[in-house]
Amino acid sequence: MTVIQPDADEVVEPQAVYDWSAQLSRPHELLKVAECGHFFHGKLTDLKDLVLPRLAS
């Protein structure tokens, strides 16, 4: 499982996601996207680069 969290999310508090992720018992990775809001405006290429390799595996 992969959790991708923008660090400037204006809809969901990033720290709430970090705390939730830290409590998960299931193995996962948490990816923090710098200088990015909830809808990944201006960062969709970066998001694609994070997602595509994980979909292939």
N, CA, C, O and CB atoms as a CASP TS submission, in Angstrom:
PFRMAT TS
TARGET T0000
AUTHOR 0000-0000-0000
METHOD Language model
MODEL 1
PARENT N/A
ATOM      1  N   MET     1       0.845  -1.180   0.000  1.00  0.00           N
ATOM      2  CA  MET     1       0.000   0.000   0.000  1.00  0.00           C
ATOM      3  C   MET     1       0.886   1.236   0.000  1.00  0.00           C
ATOM      4  O   MET     1       1.929   1.281   0.651  1.00  0.00           O
ATOM      5  CB  MET     1      -0.959   0.002   1.218  1.00  0.00           C
ATOM      6  N   THR     2       0.446   2.224  -0.738  1.00  0.00           N
ATOM      7  CA  THR     2       1.160   3.495  -0.820  1.00  0.00           C
ATOM      8  C   THR     2       0.205   4.628  -0.467  1.00  0.00           C
ATOM      9  O   THR     2      -0.925   4.672  -0.954  1.00  0.00           O
ATOM     10  CB  THR     2       1.766   3.706  -2.235  1.00  0.00           C
ATOM     11  N   VAL     3       0.660   5.533   0.372  1.00  0.00           N
ATOM     12  CA  VAL     3      -0.088   6.730   0.726  1.00  0.00           C
ATOM     13  C   VAL     3       0.708   7.911   0.179  1.00  0.00           C
ATOM     14  O   VAL     3       1.889   8.069   0.487  1.00  0.00           O
ATOM     15  CB  VAL     3      -0.318   6.845   2.291  1.00  0.00           C
ATOM     16  N   ILE     4       0.057   8.734  -0.629  1.00  0.00           N
ATOM     17  CA  ILE     4       0.712   9.916  -1.184  1.00  0.00           C
ATOM     18  C   ILE     4       0.032  11.139  -0.600  1.00  0.00           C
ATOM     19  O   ILE     4      -1.173  11.328  -0.768  1.00  0.00           O
ATOM     20  CB  ILE     4       0.655   9.930  -2.750  1.00  0.00           C
ATOM     21  N   GLN     5       0.808  11.969   0.087  1.00  0.00           N
ATOM     22  CA  GLN     5       0.251  13.125   0.786  1.00  0.00           C
ATOM     23  C   GLN     5       0.973  14.405   0.369  1.00  0.00           C
ATOM     24  O   GLN     5       2.186  14.518   0.550  1.00  0.00           O
ATOM     25  CB  GLN     5       0.347  12.930   2.311  1.00  0.00           C
ATOM     26  N   PRO     6       0.244  15.364  -0.183  1.00  0.00           N
ATOM     27  CA  PRO     6       0.833  16.669  -0.461  1.00  0.00           C
ATOM     28  C   PRO     6       1.126  17.400   0.854  1.00  0.00           C
ATOM     29  O   PRO     6       0.319  17.354   1.782  1.00  0.00           O
ATOM     30  CB  PRO     6      -0.110  17.514  -1.357  1.00  0.00           C
ATOM     31  N   ASP     7       2.264  18.065   0.933  1.00  0.00           N
ATOM     32  CA  ASP     7       2.616  18.711   2.204  1.00  0.00           C
ATOM     33  C   ASP     7       1.927  20.053   2.417  1.00  0.00           C
ATOM     34  O   ASP     7       1.975  20.605   3.516  1.00  0.00           O
ATOM     35  CB  ASP     7       4.103  18.907   2.276  1.00  0.00           C
ATOM     36  N   ALA     8       1.283  20.587   1.374  1.00  0.00           N
ATOM     37  CA  ALA     8       0.544  21.844   1.524  1.00  0.00           C
ATOM     38  C   ALA     8      -0.936  21.617   1.261  1.00  0.00           C
ATOM     39  O   ALA     8      -1.620  22.494   0.733  1.00  0.00           O
ATOM     40  CB  ALA     8       1.097  22.922   0.568  1.00  0.00           C
ATOM     41  N   ASP     9      -1.429  20.444   1.630  1.00  0.00           N
ATOM     42  CA  ASP     9      -2.834  20.086   1.398  1.00  0.00           C
ATOM     43  C   ASP     9      -3.744  21.042   2.161  1.00  0.00           C
ATOM     44  O   ASP     9      -3.613  21.210   3.373  1.00  0.00           O
ATOM     45  CB  ASP     9      -3.111  18.618   1.827  1.00  0.00           C
ATOM     46  N   GLU    10      -4.663  21.665   1.434  1.00  0.00           N
ATOM     47  CA  GLU    10      -5.579  22.612   2.053  1.00  0.00           C
ATOM     48  C   GLU    10      -6.926  21.983   2.397  1.00  0.00           C
ATOM     49  O   GLU    10      -7.791  22.650   2.964  1.00  0.00           O
ATOM     50  CB  GLU    10      -5.788  23.792   1.140  1.00  0.00           C
ATOM     51  N   VAL    11      -7.112  20.710   2.062  1.00  0.00           N
ATOM     52  CA  VAL    11      -8.369  20.007   2.346  1.00  0.00           C
ATOM     53  C   VAL    11      -8.205  19.039   3.511  1.00  0.00           C
ATOM     54  O   VAL    11      -9.049  18.989   4.405  1.00  0.00           O
ATOM     55  CB  VAL    11      -8.854  19.250   1.100  1.00  0.00           C
ATOM     56  N   VAL    12      -7.134  18.280   3.501  1.00  0.00           N
ATOM     57  CA  VAL    12      -6.845  17.299   4.559  1.00  0.00           C
ATOM     58  C   VAL    12      -5.538  17.715   5.236  1.00  0.00           C
ATOM     59  O   VAL    12      -4.514  17.889   4.575  1.00  0.00           O
ATOM     60  CB  VAL    12      -6.745  15.825   3.977  1.00  0.00           C
ATOM     61  N   GLU    13      -5.586  17.870   6.536  1.00  0.00           N
ATOM     62  CA  GLU    13      -4.389  18.274   7.294  1.00  0.00           C
ATOM     63  C   GLU    13      -3.297  17.224   7.121  1.00  0.00           C
ATOM     64  O   GLU    13      -3.492  16.074   7.514  1.00  0.00           O
ATOM     65  CB  GLU    13      -4.722  18.467   8.807  1.00  0.00           C
ATOM     66  N   PRO    14      -2.143  17.593   6.538  1.00  0.00           N
ATOM     67  CA  PRO    14      -1.088  16.617   6.324  1.00  0.00           C
ATOM     68  C   PRO    14      -0.670  15.868   7.594  1.00  0.00           C
ATOM     69  O   PRO    14      -0.421  14.664   7.541  1.00  0.00           O
ATOM     70  CB  PRO    14       0.101  17.300   5.739  1.00  0.00           C
ATOM     71  N   GLN    15      -0.590  16.552   8.712  1.00  0.00           N
ATOM     72  CA  GLN    15      -0.166  15.886   9.946  1.00  0.00           C
ATOM     73  C   GLN    15      -1.145  14.790  10.351  1.00  0.00           C
ATOM     74  O   GLN    15      -0.739  13.774  10.914  1.00  0.00           O
ATOM     75  CB  GLN    15      -0.027  16.905  11.080  1.00  0.00           C
ATOM     76  N   ALA    16      -2.430  14.988  10.069  1.00  0.00           N
ATOM     77  CA  ALA    16      -3.423  13.950  10.372  1.00  0.00           C
ATOM     78  C   ALA    16      -3.141  12.695   9.556  1.00  0.00           C
ATOM     79  O   ALA    16      -3.294  11.580  10.055  1.00  0.00           O
ATOM     80  CB  ALA    16      -4.854  14.461  10.088  1.00  0.00           C
ATOM     81  N   VAL    17      -2.735  12.872   8.315  1.00  0.00           N
ATOM     82  CA  VAL    17      -2.393  11.722   7.467  1.00  0.00           C
ATOM     83  C   VAL    17      -1.105  11.068   7.970  1.00  0.00           C
ATOM     84  O   VAL    17      -1.015   9.842   8.020  1.00  0.00           O
ATOM     85  CB  VAL    17      -2.235  12.159   5.979  1.00  0.00           C
ATOM     86  N   TYR    18      -0.120  11.867   8.339  1.00  0.00           N
ATOM     87  CA  TYR    18       1.135  11.310   8.856  1.00  0.00           C
ATOM     88  C   TYR    18       0.873  10.503  10.132  1.00  0.00           C
ATOM     89  O   TYR    18       1.416   9.412  10.305  1.00  0.00           O
ATOM     90  CB  TYR    18       2.161  12.442   9.135  1.00  0.00           C
ATOM     91  N   ASP    19       0.049  11.040  11.010  1.00  0.00           N
ATOM     92  CA  ASP    19      -0.277  10.329  12.260  1.00  0.00           C
ATOM     93  C   ASP    19      -1.033   9.034  11.977  1.00  0.00           C
ATOM     94  O   ASP    19      -0.735   7.994  12.563  1.00  0.00           O
ATOM     95  CB  ASP    19      -1.114  11.230  13.191  1.00  0.00           C
ATOM     96  N   TRP    20      -2.011   9.102  11.076  1.00  0.00           N
ATOM     97  CA  TRP    20      -2.779   7.908  10.690  1.00  0.00           C
ATOM     98  C   TRP    20      -1.847   6.860  10.098  1.00  0.00           C
ATOM     99  O   TRP    20      -1.937   5.679  10.433  1.00  0.00           O
ATOM    100  CB  TRP    20      -3.895   8.271   9.675  1.00  0.00           C
ATOM    101  N   SER    21      -0.961   7.291   9.224  1.00  0.00           N
ATOM    102  CA  SER    21      -0.022   6.376   8.579  1.00  0.00           C
ATOM    103  C   SER    21       0.890   5.695   9.609  1.00  0.00           C
ATOM    104  O   SER    21       1.180   4.503   9.500  1.00  0.00           O
ATOM    105  CB  SER    21       0.825   7.131   7.542  1.00  0.00           C
ATOM    106  N   ALA    22       1.327   6.450  10.589  1.00  0.00           N
ATOM    107  CA  ALA    22       2.218   5.896  11.614  1.00  0.00           C
ATOM    108  C   ALA    22       1.526   4.821  12.447  1.00  0.00           C
ATOM    109  O   ALA    22       2.195   3.962  13.021  1.00  0.00           O
ATOM    110  CB  ALA    22       2.725   7.009  12.526  1.00  0.00           C
ATOM    111  N   GLN    23       0.201   4.856  12.521  1.00  0.00           N
ATOM    112  CA  GLN    23      -0.544   3.890  13.320  1.00  0.00           C
ATOM    113  C   GLN    23      -0.958   2.644  12.549  1.00  0.00           C
ATOM    114  O   GLN    23      -1.471   1.693  13.138  1.00  0.00           O
ATOM    115  CB  GLN    23      -1.756   4.542  13.884  1.00  0.00           C
ATOM    116  N   LEU    24      -0.743   2.643  11.248  1.00  0.00           N
ATOM    117  CA  LEU    24      -1.133   1.484  10.446  1.00  0.00           C
ATOM    118  C   LEU    24      -0.280   0.272  10.804  1.00  0.00           C
ATOM    119  O   LEU    24       0.936   0.384  10.961  1.00  0.00           O
ATOM    120  CB  LEU    24      -1.006   1.797   8.945  1.00  0.00           C
ATOM    121  N   SER    25      -0.905  -0.853  10.929  1.00  0.00           N
ATOM    122  CA  SER    25      -0.144  -2.081  11.201  1.00  0.00           C
ATOM    123  C   SER    25       0.264  -2.755   9.897  1.00  0.00           C
ATOM    124  O   SER    25       1.182  -3.575   9.880  1.00  0.00           O
ATOM    125  CB  SER    25      -0.972  -3.056  12.068  1.00  0.00           C
ATOM    126  N   ARG    26      -0.405  -2.419   8.821  1.00  0.00           N
ATOM    127  CA  ARG    26      -0.120  -2.988   7.509  1.00  0.00           C
ATOM    128  C   ARG    26       1.129  -2.323   6.904  1.00  0.00           C
ATOM    129  O   ARG    26       1.282  -1.106   7.003  1.00  0.00           O
ATOM    130  CB  ARG    26      -1.343  -2.816   6.567  1.00  0.00           C
ATOM    131  N   PRO    27       2.009  -3.097   6.288  1.00  0.00           N
ATOM    132  CA  PRO    27       3.178  -2.490   5.641  1.00  0.00           C
ATOM    133  C   PRO    27       2.732  -1.498   4.558  1.00  0.00           C
ATOM    134  O   PRO    27       1.822  -1.776   3.778  1.00  0.00           O
ATOM    135  CB  PRO    27       4.093  -3.586   5.027  1.00  0.00           C
ATOM    136  N   HIS    28       3.384  -0.357   4.532  1.00  0.00           N
ATOM    137  CA  HIS    28       3.035   0.665   3.555  1.00  0.00           C
ATOM    138  C   HIS    28       4.189   1.639   3.401  1.00  0.00           C
ATOM    139  O   HIS    28       5.144   1.634   4.177  1.00  0.00           O
ATOM    140  CB  HIS    28       1.750   1.407   3.968  1.00  0.00           C
ATOM    141  N   GLU    29       4.075   2.468   2.384  1.00  0.00           N
ATOM    142  CA  GLU    29       5.031   3.560   2.244  1.00  0.00           C
ATOM    143  C   GLU    29       4.247   4.865   2.228  1.00  0.00           C
ATOM    144  O   GLU    29       3.150   4.941   1.674  1.00  0.00           O
ATOM    145  CB  GLU    29       5.901   3.403   0.947  1.00  0.00           C
ATOM    146  N   LEU    30       4.819   5.876   2.838  1.00  0.00           N
ATOM    147  CA  LEU    30       4.225   7.202   2.875  1.00  0.00           C
ATOM    148  C   LEU    30       5.107   8.111   2.042  1.00  0.00           C
ATOM    149  O   LEU    30       6.285   8.299   2.345  1.00  0.00           O
ATOM    150  CB  LEU    30       4.074   7.734   4.344  1.00  0.00           C
ATOM    151  N   LEU    31       4.534   8.670   0.998  1.00  0.00           N
ATOM    152  CA  LEU    31       5.259   9.589   0.131  1.00  0.00           C
ATOM    153  C   LEU    31       4.719  10.994   0.354  1.00  0.00           C
ATOM    154  O   LEU    31       3.524  11.242   0.196  1.00  0.00           O
ATOM    155  CB  LEU    31       5.133   9.172  -1.364  1.00  0.00           C
ATOM    156  N   LYS    32       5.602  11.905   0.719  1.00  0.00           N
ATOM    157  CA  LYS    32       5.221  13.297   0.939  1.00  0.00           C
ATOM    158  C   LYS    32       5.639  14.104  -0.287  1.00  0.00           C
ATOM    159  O   LYS    32       6.798  14.061  -0.701  1.00  0.00           O
ATOM    160  CB  LYS    32       5.878  13.870   2.245  1.00  0.00           C
ATOM    161  N   VAL    33       4.694  14.836  -0.862  1.00  0.00           N
ATOM    162  CA  VAL    33       4.981  15.630  -2.054  1.00  0.00           C
ATOM    163  C   VAL    33       5.138  17.089  -1.637  1.00  0.00           C
ATOM    164  O   VAL    33       4.187  17.728  -1.186  1.00  0.00           O
ATOM    165  CB  VAL    33       3.851  15.472  -3.128  1.00  0.00           C
ATOM    166  N   ALA    34       6.351  17.599  -1.796  1.00  0.00           N
ATOM    167  CA  ALA    34       6.670  18.961  -1.373  1.00  0.00           C
ATOM    168  C   ALA    34       6.005  20.003  -2.260  1.00  0.00           C
ATOM    169  O   ALA    34       5.801  19.786  -3.455  1.00  0.00           O
ATOM    170  CB  ALA    34       8.172  19.171  -1.374  1.00  0.00           C
ATOM    171  N   GLU    35       5.672  21.134  -1.655  1.00  0.00           N
ATOM    172  CA  GLU    35       5.127  22.289  -2.364  1.00  0.00           C
ATOM    173  C   GLU    35       3.937  21.912  -3.245  1.00  0.00           C
ATOM    174  O   GLU    35       3.871  22.278  -4.418  1.00  0.00           O
ATOM    175  CB  GLU    35       6.210  22.936  -3.210  1.00  0.00           C
ATOM    176  N   CYS    36       3.011  21.182  -2.658  1.00  0.00           N
ATOM    177  CA  CYS    36       1.895  20.653  -3.432  1.00  0.00           C
ATOM    178  C   CYS    36       0.618  20.710  -2.609  1.00  0.00           C
ATOM    179  O   CYS    36       0.615  20.397  -1.419  1.00  0.00           O
ATOM    180  CB  CYS    36       2.179  19.212  -3.886  1.00  0.00           C
ATOM    181  N   GLY    37      -0.478  21.120  -3.268  1.00  0.00           N
ATOM    182  CA  GLY    37      -1.786  21.170  -2.622  1.00  0.00           C
ATOM    183  C   GLY    37      -2.592  19.911  -2.884  1.00  0.00           C
ATOM    184  O   GLY    37      -2.120  18.984  -3.542  1.00  0.00           O
ATOM    185  N   HIS    38      -3.798  19.888  -2.370  1.00  0.00           N
ATOM    186  CA  HIS    38      -4.657  18.712  -2.390  1.00  0.00           C
ATOM    187  C   HIS    38      -4.902  18.150  -3.789  1.00  0.00           C
ATOM    188  O   HIS    38      -4.950  16.932  -3.966  1.00  0.00           O
ATOM    189  CB  HIS    38      -5.965  19.046  -1.758  1.00  0.00           C
ATOM    190  N   PHE    39      -5.054  19.008  -4.766  1.00  0.00           N
ATOM    191  CA  PHE    39      -5.378  18.557  -6.116  1.00  0.00           C
ATOM    192  C   PHE    39      -4.149  18.438  -7.022  1.00  0.00           C
ATOM    193  O   PHE    39      -4.283  18.234  -8.229  1.00  0.00           O
ATOM    194  CB  PHE    39      -6.371  19.505  -6.738  1.00  0.00           C
ATOM    195  N   PHE    40      -2.962  18.563  -6.446  1.00  0.00           N
ATOM    196  CA  PHE    40      -1.702  18.370  -7.168  1.00  0.00           C
ATOM    197  C   PHE    40      -1.549  19.318  -8.362  1.00  0.00           C
ATOM    198  O   PHE    40      -0.913  18.967  -9.355  1.00  0.00           O
ATOM    199  CB  PHE    40      -1.602  16.935  -7.647  1.00  0.00           C
ATOM    200  N   HIS    41      -2.136  20.530  -8.266  1.00  0.00           N
ATOM    201  CA  HIS    41      -1.996  21.514  -9.339  1.00  0.00           C
ATOM    202  C   HIS    41      -0.516  21.794  -9.594  1.00  0.00           C
ATOM    203  O   HIS    41       0.241  22.081  -8.667  1.00  0.00           O
ATOM    204  CB  HIS    41      -2.745  22.827  -8.986  1.00  0.00           C
ATOM    205  N   GLY    42      -0.124  21.706 -10.836  1.00  0.00           N
ATOM    206  CA  GLY    42       1.265  21.944 -11.212  1.00  0.00           C
ATOM    207  C   GLY    42       2.198  20.802 -10.878  1.00  0.00           C
ATOM    208  O   GLY    42       3.398  20.894 -11.139  1.00  0.00           O
ATOM    209  N   LYS    43       1.682  19.731 -10.310  1.00  0.00           N
ATOM    210  CA  LYS    43       2.513  18.603  -9.891  1.00  0.00           C
ATOM    211  C   LYS    43       1.992  17.278 -10.446  1.00  0.00           C
ATOM    212  O   LYS    43       2.394  16.216  -9.971  1.00  0.00           O
ATOM    213  CB  LYS    43       2.578  18.537  -8.369  1.00  0.00           C
ATOM    214  N   LEU    44       1.112  17.321 -11.437  1.00  0.00           N
ATOM    215  CA  LEU    44       0.533  16.075 -11.948  1.00  0.00           C
ATOM    216  C   LEU    44       1.577  15.180 -12.598  1.00  0.00           C
ATOM    217  O   LEU    44       1.474  13.956 -12.520  1.00  0.00           O
ATOM    218  CB  LEU    44      -0.566  16.381 -12.947  1.00  0.00           C
ATOM    219  N   THR    45       2.568  15.765 -13.232  1.00  0.00           N
ATOM    220  CA  THR    45       3.653  14.954 -13.805  1.00  0.00           C
ATOM    221  C   THR    45       4.427  14.262 -12.692  1.00  0.00           C
ATOM    222  O   THR    45       4.789  13.093 -12.823  1.00  0.00           O
ATOM    223  CB  THR    45       4.608  15.829 -14.661  1.00  0.00           C
ATOM    224  N   ASP    46       4.685  14.974 -11.597  1.00  0.00           N
ATOM    225  CA  ASP    46       5.369  14.368 -10.449  1.00  0.00           C
ATOM    226  C   ASP    46       4.526  13.242  -9.858  1.00  0.00           C
ATOM    227  O   ASP    46       5.048  12.188  -9.497  1.00  0.00           O
ATOM    228  CB  ASP    46       5.669  15.431  -9.370  1.00  0.00           C
ATOM    229  N   LEU    47       3.222  13.475  -9.763  1.00  0.00           N
ATOM    230  CA  LEU    47       2.326  12.448  -9.238  1.00  0.00           C
ATOM    231  C   LEU    47       2.348  11.208 -10.136  1.00  0.00           C
ATOM    232  O   LEU    47       2.415  10.081  -9.645  1.00  0.00           O
ATOM    233  CB  LEU    47       0.888  12.997  -9.114  1.00  0.00           C
ATOM    234  N   LYS    48       2.291  11.421 -11.435  1.00  0.00           N
ATOM    235  CA  LYS    48       2.360  10.302 -12.385  1.00  0.00           C
ATOM    236  C   LYS    48       3.663   9.526 -12.198  1.00  0.00           C
ATOM    237  O   LYS    48       3.661   8.295 -12.220  1.00  0.00           O
ATOM    238  CB  LYS    48       2.247  10.815 -13.843  1.00  0.00           C
ATOM    239  N   ASP    49       4.767  10.236 -12.015  1.00  0.00           N
ATOM    240  CA  ASP    49       6.062   9.576 -11.822  1.00  0.00           C
ATOM    241  C   ASP    49       6.110   8.767 -10.530  1.00  0.00           C
ATOM    242  O   ASP    49       6.855   7.790 -10.443  1.00  0.00           O
ATOM    243  CB  ASP    49       7.178  10.607 -11.820  1.00  0.00           C
ATOM    244  N   LEU    50       5.333   9.155  -9.535  1.00  0.00           N
ATOM    245  CA  LEU    50       5.255   8.375  -8.294  1.00  0.00           C
ATOM    246  C   LEU    50       4.352   7.160  -8.441  1.00  0.00           C
ATOM    247  O   LEU    50       4.643   6.093  -7.900  1.00  0.00           O
ATOM    248  CB  LEU    50       4.755   9.249  -7.154  1.00  0.00           C
ATOM    249  N   VAL    51       3.263   7.321  -9.168  1.00  0.00           N
ATOM    250  CA  VAL    51       2.245   6.270  -9.248  1.00  0.00           C
ATOM    251  C   VAL    51       2.591   5.173 -10.247  1.00  0.00           C
ATOM    252  O   VAL    51       2.461   3.991  -9.930  1.00  0.00           O
ATOM    253  CB  VAL    51       0.918   6.875  -9.616  1.00  0.00           C
ATOM    254  N   LEU    52       3.027   5.540 -11.440  1.00  0.00           N
ATOM    255  CA  LEU    52       3.245   4.549 -12.496  1.00  0.00           C
ATOM    256  C   LEU    52       4.147   3.370 -12.100  1.00  0.00           C
ATOM    257  O   LEU    52       3.778   2.222 -12.348  1.00  0.00           O
ATOM    258  CB  LEU    52       3.834   5.230 -13.681  1.00  0.00           C
ATOM    259  N   PRO    53       5.306   3.614 -11.500  1.00  0.00           N
ATOM    260  CA  PRO    53       6.154   2.464 -11.137  1.00  0.00           C
ATOM    261  C   PRO    53       5.496   1.543 -10.112  1.00  0.00           C
ATOM    262  O   PRO    53       5.754   0.340 -10.098  1.00  0.00           O
ATOM    263  CB  PRO    53       7.485   2.953 -10.588  1.00  0.00           C
ATOM    264  N   ARG    54       4.652   2.105  -9.263  1.00  0.00           N
ATOM    265  CA  ARG    54       3.995   1.292  -8.233  1.00  0.00           C
ATOM    266  C   ARG    54       2.842   0.466  -8.818  1.00  0.00           C
ATOM    267  O   ARG    54       2.500  -0.591  -8.287  1.00  0.00           O
ATOM    268  CB  ARG    54       3.472   2.192  -7.101  1.00  0.00           C
ATOM    269  N   LEU    55       2.254   0.948  -9.899  1.00  0.00           N
ATOM    270  CA  LEU    55       1.206   0.193 -10.567  1.00  0.00           C
ATOM    271  C   LEU    55       1.790  -0.979 -11.344  1.00  0.00           C
ATOM    272  O   LEU    55       1.131  -2.005 -11.509  1.00  0.00           O
ATOM    273  CB  LEU    55       0.410   1.100 -11.500  1.00  0.00           C
ATOM    274  N   ALA    56       3.005  -0.834 -11.813  1.00  0.00           N
ATOM    275  CA  ALA    56       3.651  -1.880 -12.600  1.00  0.00           C
ATOM    276  C   ALA    56       4.089  -3.058 -11.748  1.00  0.00           C
ATOM    277  O   ALA    56       4.248  -4.166 -12.260  1.00  0.00           O
ATOM    278  CB  ALA    56       4.841  -1.315 -13.330  1.00  0.00           C
ATOM    279  N   SER    57       4.287  -2.834 -10.456  1.00  0.00           N
ATOM    280  CA  SER    57       4.790  -3.926  -9.601  1.00  0.00           C
ATOM    281  C   SER    57       3.684  -4.694  -8.923  1.00  0.00           C
ATOM    282  O   SER    57       3.953  -5.636  -8.177  1.00  0.00           O
ATOM    283  CB  SER    57       5.722  -3.380  -8.552  1.00  0.00           C
TER
END
